[in-house]
Each structure stands twice: as structure tokens, then as C-alpha cells.
């Protein structure tokens, strides 16, 4: 199932009730969807890089979503990945009063590496049945909780879908593709804050 559809489903659950009469909005059932959205998206983008970079190689070899390892694998294939011009866009909590959500751009190898390290930590915690609130937040992309822990809201999971699309698009360009020839990556239905203008990526020149 497309993670983008789960974003819409998450929003559709607001105001609905379960068979036992309990509210589905802001319930554990609804919250579980954000983790499904994130883990499905993570698996998809990791599989994308493995398909592209390990074409025909041993099925026992696996590349993790780590910029340095992917860049090294790209160089072996004759392409430059995760250069200083690369960037990814996601949704983070704002700094202004009210914690208004905003789009944020992580630009360059170091910023992307730090962001993806947090995302890998979250994926690993979820994969082992741990508490996702124990995730690292060195990138500042996650939401700080009152008890000092961190979490990913729906908008963060939706933002990670955008990250996956940005990584895939820039990989296509690295292999000689053009901006005009990029496919239409699946995106959630956006309205309100999530429909605000996204930061421009220098390599994609789109918003």
C-alpha cells in the first residue's frame, strides 16, 4: 500500500469512532499509522538504492541508508551521489510562537547525514519493538516532548515521504536524467500548512 494513502487515512480517522464507541482520532490506532507510513517509506527508499546500485550483485549484500556508503557505492558505479549540492525537504516544528509546523531544507552531505542518522535510529527502534520516543534528535527534525524524549508526528512522517522523493529524484539526475524527465513521485493530498511552498532544491529547481 502506498504510504501516501495512509497519510490520508490518518486524517480521515479524525472525528470517527471505533465499534466500541471510542474515538479513533488521537488514539493508539491512529498513532500507529504514522509509524507504518515512516517504516514503509524507509523500506521503499532503501530498496530503491539497493536496486539501483547493486544491480546484478550478490543478493546477500545490502546497502543501508547511509550517505557515505551510498556515495561509495555510487562511485563504483560511476555516479556521484550525495554531493554538496544535494538536499532533502521535510516538515519540522517551527521556532515561532505556537510551534507552527514548517518545511525545512537539510542541505549538503553533513546535514543530510545527521538527519538520516536520526531516521535510521527511529527505524531500528521500531523494527525491534522499542519505544520510538527514545529516538535521537541530533538533526532537530523531530518533536521534543515534555519528558525530554522525542517523537515524529504525522507531518514528520509525511515529510519523510518528501525526503524519499528528493533522494530518488537527485539520484536519477546523477545518472544523467533531466528535471523534465523525472517521474511524478506519489505524494499525499496536501492542504493547509502541508500545502505551503516547499524550499527549492538547487538540483531540482522546483517547489
C-alpha positions as CSV (number, residue, x, y, z in Angstrom):
1,X,0.0,0.0,0.0
2,X,1.3,3.5,-0.8
3,X,2.4,5.3,2.3
4,X,0.8,8.4,0.9
5,X,-2.6,6.8,1.2
6,X,-2.0,6.1,4.8
7,X,-1.4,9.8,5.4
8,X,-4.9,10.5,4.0
9,X,-6.3,7.6,6.1
10,X,-4.7,9.1,9.2
11,X,-6.5,12.4,8.6
12,X,-9.8,10.6,7.7
13,X,-9.9,9.0,11.2
14,X,-10.3,12.4,12.9
15,X,-13.9,12.6,14.2
16,X,-14.6,8.9,13.6
17,X,-15.3,6.3,16.3
18,X,-14.5,2.6,16.6
19,X,-17.0,-0.2,17.1
20,X,-16.7,0.1,20.8
21,X,-17.6,3.8,20.6
22,X,-14.1,5.1,21.4
23,X,-12.7,7.9,19.3
24,X,-10.3,6.9,16.5
25,X,-8.8,10.4,16.4
26,X,-5.7,10.7,18.6
27,X,-6.0,7.1,19.5
28,X,-3.2,4.4,19.6
29,X,-4.8,3.0,16.4
30,X,-4.3,6.3,14.6
31,X,-0.9,6.9,16.0
32,X,0.3,3.5,14.8
33,X,-0.3,4.7,11.2
34,X,2.5,7.3,11.4
35,X,5.0,4.5,12.2
36,X,3.6,2.5,9.3
37,X,4.0,5.4,7.0
38,X,7.5,6.0,8.1
39,X,8.7,2.4,8.1
40,X,7.1,1.7,4.7
41,X,8.7,4.8,3.2
42,X,12.1,3.9,4.7
43,X,12.0,0.4,3.3
44,X,11.0,1.8,-0.1
45,X,13.8,4.3,-0.4
46,X,16.4,1.8,0.9
47,X,15.2,-0.8,-1.6
48,X,15.4,1.9,-4.4
49,X,19.1,2.5,-3.7
50,X,19.8,-1.3,-3.5
51,X,18.1,-1.9,-6.8
52,X,19.9,0.9,-8.5
53,X,23.4,0.4,-7.0
54,X,23.6,-3.4,-6.6
55,X,22.1,-4.4,-10.0
56,X,23.1,-8.0,-10.6
57,X,25.3,-8.2,-7.5
58,X,25.2,-10.9,-4.7
59,X,21.7,-11.0,-3.1
60,X,23.4,-11.3,0.3
61,X,24.9,-7.8,0.0
62,X,22.7,-4.9,1.4
63,X,23.2,-1.2,1.4
64,X,21.9,0.8,4.3
65,X,20.5,4.3,4.0
66,X,23.8,6.0,4.9
67,X,25.1,8.8,2.6
68,X,28.8,7.8,2.9
69,X,28.1,4.1,2.0
70,X,25.8,5.0,-0.8
71,X,28.2,7.6,-2.2
72,X,31.0,5.0,-2.2
73,X,28.7,2.5,-4.0
74,X,27.7,5.2,-6.5
75,X,31.4,5.9,-7.3
76,X,31.9,2.3,-8.1
77,X,29.0,2.6,-10.5
78,X,30.5,5.8,-12.0
79,X,28.0,8.3,-10.5
80,X,28.4,11.0,-7.8
81,X,25.7,10.7,-5.1
82,X,25.2,12.9,-2.0
83,X,27.3,15.8,-3.2
84,X,27.4,19.2,-1.5
85,X,24.5,20.3,-3.8
86,X,22.2,17.6,-2.6
87,X,19.3,18.4,-0.2
88,X,16.2,17.0,1.3
89,X,13.0,18.7,2.4
90,X,10.8,17.6,5.4
91,X,8.4,19.0,7.9
92,X,9.6,20.1,11.3
93,X,8.2,22.0,14.3
94,X,8.6,25.7,13.9
95,X,10.6,28.1,16.1
96,X,8.0,30.8,16.3
97,X,5.3,31.1,19.0
98,X,2.7,28.3,18.8
99,X,5.2,25.7,17.3
100,X,3.8,26.2,13.9
101,X,5.0,23.5,11.5
102,X,7.2,24.4,8.6
103,X,9.1,23.0,5.7
104,X,12.8,22.7,6.4
105,X,15.7,22.0,4.0
106,X,18.7,19.9,5.0
107,X,21.4,20.8,2.6
108,X,24.8,19.2,1.9
109,X,26.3,15.9,3.0
110,X,26.7,16.6,6.7
111,X,23.2,17.9,7.3
112,X,21.7,15.0,5.3
113,X,23.9,12.5,7.1
114,X,22.7,13.8,10.5
115,X,19.1,13.8,9.5
116,X,19.2,10.3,8.1
117,X,21.1,9.0,11.2
118,X,18.1,10.1,13.3
119,X,15.8,8.4,10.8
120,X,17.8,5.1,10.9
121,X,17.8,5.2,14.7
122,X,14.0,5.5,14.6
123,X,13.7,2.7,12.1
124,X,15.9,0.4,14.1
125,X,13.9,1.2,17.3
126,X,10.6,0.4,15.6
127,X,12.0,-2.7,14.0
128,X,13.0,-4.1,17.4
129,X,9.7,-3.2,19.1
130,X,11.3,-0.4,21.2
131,X,9.9,2.9,22.4
132,X,10.1,5.3,19.4
133,X,10.2,8.2,21.8
134,X,13.8,7.2,22.6
135,X,14.9,8.2,19.1
136,X,17.9,10.6,18.8
137,X,17.3,14.1,17.5
138,X,20.7,15.4,16.6
139,X,19.2,17.0,13.4
140,X,16.4,18.8,15.2
141,X,13.8,17.3,12.8
142,X,11.8,15.5,15.5
143,X,9.4,16.9,18.1
144,X,10.6,17.4,21.6
145,X,8.4,16.1,24.4
146,X,7.9,17.4,27.9
147,X,9.8,14.4,29.4
148,X,12.9,15.1,27.3
149,X,12.1,12.4,24.7
150,X,11.3,12.9,21.0
151,X,8.6,11.9,18.6
152,X,7.5,12.0,15.0
153,X,4.1,13.5,14.3
154,X,2.1,12.7,11.2
155,X,3.6,15.8,9.4
156,X,7.1,14.4,10.1
157,X,6.1,11.1,8.6
158,X,4.6,13.0,5.6
159,X,7.8,15.0,5.4
160,X,9.9,11.8,5.2
161,X,7.9,10.8,2.1
162,X,9.1,14.0,0.5
163,X,12.7,13.2,1.6
164,X,12.4,9.8,-0.2
165,X,11.2,11.5,-3.3
166,X,14.0,14.1,-3.2
167,X,16.7,11.4,-2.7
168,X,15.3,9.4,-5.6
169,X,15.0,12.4,-7.9
170,X,18.5,13.5,-7.3
171,X,19.8,10.0,-7.9
172,X,18.0,10.0,-11.3
173,X,19.8,13.3,-12.1
174,X,23.1,11.8,-11.1
175,X,22.6,9.0,-13.6
176,X,22.1,11.6,-16.4
177,X,18.4,12.2,-16.2
178,X,16.8,15.6,-16.6
179,X,14.4,17.5,-14.3
180,X,11.8,17.5,-17.1
181,X,12.1,13.7,-17.3
182,X,11.6,13.0,-13.6
183,X,8.6,10.8,-12.8
184,X,5.7,12.1,-10.7
185,X,6.5,10.7,-7.3
186,X,3.5,9.7,-5.2
187,X,2.6,12.5,-2.7
188,X,-0.1,12.8,-0.1
189,X,-3.0,15.1,-0.6
190,X,-1.9,18.4,0.8
191,X,-3.9,21.3,2.2
192,X,-3.4,23.9,4.8
193,X,0.1,24.0,6.3
194,X,1.3,21.0,4.4
195,X,0.4,22.7,1.1
196,X,2.7,25.7,1.8
197,X,5.6,26.3,-0.6
198,X,8.5,23.9,-0.1
199,X,12.1,25.2,-0.2
200,X,13.8,25.0,-3.6
201,X,16.4,22.3,-4.2
202,X,19.2,23.7,-6.3
203,X,19.4,20.5,-8.4
204,X,15.6,20.2,-9.0
205,X,14.7,23.8,-9.3
206,X,11.1,23.2,-8.2
207,X,9.0,23.9,-5.2
